């Protein structure tokens, strides 16, 4: 995918997430997401943080109490989650077409956040959201090959397996095959789906 194509998918997925959030009942916002330890509201708040400026990121670092990048990210999301759900949804929708990504990451990490976190919200609520296969394949390759930011710990779980998508021309790795739709493989790579038979 070209960078322009990546941004077009980001735009579409932001609108899709906003539409998903529009469907939620008030109680749904407090439900656990697929992202361990995060509520649906935390995940939605996290997705608004894709628009942070360098100044915003510096302010976030000044509030950091230590404990690693994951803890910093979770703290920032939970602070933002104090906003009303309607405000979080509006921010995602209002910034859908913005072509800004946080310092230290590429547009592919922005796309990965959207593809994975949309499922983090939808799946535990029993809602179905389609994931564009070609975009999921590009993100899966990125997660499996990136060196910075550091790869997700869950990437180690698929090491030594040959991942084979059944709905798009995509494979990665060597070893015993692990086959499935690219969306399922991406969620496996991201630690949302177990690799156990």
C-alpha positions, 0 to 999 in steps of 0.5 A, spaced: 500 500 500 502 507 498 502 512 504 496 515 501 492 508 500 494 507 508 491 514 510 485 513 506 484 506 510 485 510 516 480 515 515 475 510 513 476 506 519 476 512 524 469 513 521 467 506 522 470 506 529 465 512 531 459 509 528 461 503 532 461 507 538 455 511 536 451 504 537 453 502 544 449 502 550 451 506 556 453 500 560 457 498 554 462 503 555 464 500 562 465 493 559 472 489 558 475 490 551 479 484 548 485 489 550 487 486 557 485 491 563 482 496 558 475 498 558 471 499 551 471 507 554 479 506 555 480 503 548 476 509 545 480 514 549 486 511 546 484 512 539 483 520 540 490 520 542 493 519 535 492 526 534 497 528 540 502 534 538 509 533 540 507 538 546 502 534 548 506 528 548 511 532 552 506 533 557 504 526 558 511 524 559 512 529 565 506 526 568 509 519 567 510 515 574 515 510 571 513 503 569 514 502 562 511 505 555 505 500 556 503 503 563 504 510 560 500 509 554 494 506 559 495 512 564 494 517 558 488 513 555 485 513 562 486 520 563 482 521 557 477 516 558 474 521 564 471 525 558 464 524 556 463 518 551 460 522 546 466 527 546 470 521 545 466 519 539 466 526 536 473 527 537 475 520 533 470 523 527 472 530 527 479 528 526 478 522 521 481 525 515 487 528 519 494 525 517 497 526 523 501 520 527 504 520 534 512 522 534 516 515 533 511 511 529 509 511 522 502 511 519 502 503 519 502 504 527 496 508 526 492 503 522 494 498 526 491 501 532 485 502 529 484 495 526 486 492 532 482 496 537 476 496 533 475 489 534 477 490 541 471 494 542 466 490 537 468 482 539 466 482 546 460 486 545 458 481 540 458 486 534 461 484 527 466 489 524 469 487 517 477 488 517 479 490 510 484 484 508 489 488 504 490 493 510 490 487 515 496 484 511 500 490 511 499 491 518 500 484 520 507 484 516 509 490 519 508 487 526 512 481 525 518 485 522 518 492 526 524 493 530 522 500 533 517 501 536 519 494 539 515 488 537 509 486 541 510 481 546 505 477 543 509 476 536 514 471 540 508 466 540 507 465 533 515 465 532 516 458 528 510 458 525 508 459 518 502 464 518 497 463 512 491 467 510 485 464 507 482 470 504 488 474 501 495 472 498 499 473 504 504 468 508 509 469 513 514 465 517 516 458 517 514 452 521 508 448 522 502 452 518 497 456 522 491 458 517 485 463 518 482 469 515 487 475 515 483 478 521 484 472 525 491 472 524 492 479 525 489 479 532 493 472 534 499 476 532 497 482 537 495 477 542 488 477 542 487 470 539 491 464 542 495 460 538 493 453 541 490 448 537 
